[in-house]
Amino acid sequence: MSAERPQPLSAERLSAFVAALFAACGVPADAAKRVAEGLVSADLDGLHSHGVMLADMYIERLRKGSVSTATAATIVSERQGAVVLDAGHALGQLTGQQAMAIAIEKAREFAAGIVPVRHGFHFGAAGKYAQQAAEAGCIGIALCNTRPLMPAPGGAERVVGNNPLAIAVPAAGDIPIVLDMATSEAAMGKIRMAEKADAAIPATWAVTARGEPTINAKEAIAGMLLPTGGAKGFGLSFLIDLLCGLLSQGAFGAAVRPLYGDLSVPYDCSHLFIAIDVAHFCDLAWFKKEAAAAAERIRSGLRAPAVTQLMTPGEPEWRTRQRSAGEVRLDAPVIAMLKRYAKELSVDAAFLDEPRKEKRHA
């Protein structure tokens, strides 16, 4: 196998291996397993910027103490359907699952559950939390703020993050309906992937620190991301920042620290999770049937010339997962990173070198 070719690995075994790395850093075994599964799940969906490539940053933050080995957030306040959590800088996959579970529980009683979280950490793909609610018969919404990465329209300084938004609705059938988007033209994780692979980026993704277009990933990281849709993307990001930070009484704007800056300093982002129980408004089975029918109308609609398939939000990731057949493909730099930490943490990494047969898909 060429060193440049992505290496196929069993997702199950990869999850166990990454969990062992986190456990070696002091994360309790069950919690380490859940975080590792979240990262590998993103890789299975083709969202590699939110996948195992993040393991090095997580490990270094655990080592330096800016990420806690705690497994749950604490409740700050609880008033009917509104609950505020303090994550205490724990791993975001753990506190995110906890927060959405609370939101779902509150929605059962009050029609909607709203759970802002302060002192949070990176939680992976936002869509997973929205889907967590959808699988429970609720409309799910997940928001997060990041450090400032984008300028205001016409501005020459970073003032808002590329704050992600995810919305999922319950639907009949196998294909989920879930919007998961950053408010920048491209996620910073994708640019960091390009940097690690020494690859160019599209000129529409970012500008340099002087506001000039660039295709160089390093220049983009040192510069500014561009909002999707111009002023509309900027406005959406600004409001997400305020909702997350103010409702949680946590960090927003420049108070959110760089994810890849000083790894001994907590990231300190804020999250917001909302669940709306469909059954409080209408029959859930009817809602799911109608949602699925609406999605099918999109897929079966008229296509432009040369377009072979129309898809609904969340469908590309679902189809990528189906094609993966339980295998994750990691680039050589990510494999090398995992081997390095395995050696440092005394974790067996032999399976990373095991040859795997290529699977043919019909």
Secondary structure, DSSP 8 states (H G I E B T S, - for coil): --TTS-EEEEHHHHHHHHHHHHHHTT--HHHHHHHHHHHHHHHHTT-GGGTGGGHHHHHHHHHHTSSB---S-EEEEEETTEEEEE-TTB-HHHHHHHHHHHHHHHHHHHSEEEEEEEEE---S-THHHHHHHHTTTEEEEEEE--S--B--TT-SS--B----EEEEE--SSSS-EEEEE-SBSS-HHHHHHHHHTT----TTSEE-TTS-B---HHHHHHSEE-BTTTHHHHHHHHHHHHHHHHHHT---GGGS--TTS-TTS---EEEEEEEEEGGGTS-HHHHHHHHHHHHHHHHTS---TT------TTHHHHHHHHHHTTEEEE-HHHHHHHHHHHHHHT---GGGGS--------
